[in-house]
Amino acid sequence: MGSKGNKLATGYFKNVLQQNQWETEESQLEVIDWKTAGASLQFNNQSFEVFSSPYSLGCSVEGELTAVDSISKLQQAKLPDKIVLLHGKIAAEQIMPKNSQALWKGHPGTRAITAFLYSMSGRTLPLHPNGFFKT
C-alpha cells in the first residue's frame, strides 16, 4: 500500500467499491515511506534551486561538473567521477531509473547523475540522483 497518501487513497477506493457491493481483496506489501531532507546544488559558490525526486536515494558528492544537452554528447562524454548536468532537450522530461540504465550504459564509475531541469513555466524541476549509481 505504501505511503500515508497511498494508504488513504486505496482505503477510500476500497470503501467506495464495498459501498457499491463489490468484493475487494488486499495484497500486503512492505515499502518505504519516502521523506525528503531537501536538495541542494552548488557550483562556483553559486546555489541553484532544486528539488529531490521522490524515492531517490540521497547522496553527497563533489566532483567536476560536466554539462550535457544531447544523447550524442552523453555518448561521447568521459563521465567517471563527474557530476553530470543535463540541460536542454535531453532534460525535457525527468529521467526515471528504469530508462536510465540504457542511457548511462558505458559510463561505469559515475558517482552521481543529476538532472537540473528548467521548464517552460519557469519552475525548477526535480534533481534526480538515481539510486543505482555509486555514491
Secondary structure, DSSP 8 states (H G I E B T S, - for coil): --SHHHHHHHHHHHHHHHHTT-------------------EEETTEEE--EE-TT--------EEEEE-SHHHHHH---TTEEEEE-GGGGSS---HHHHHHHTTT-TT--EEEE--B-TTS-B-EE---TTS--
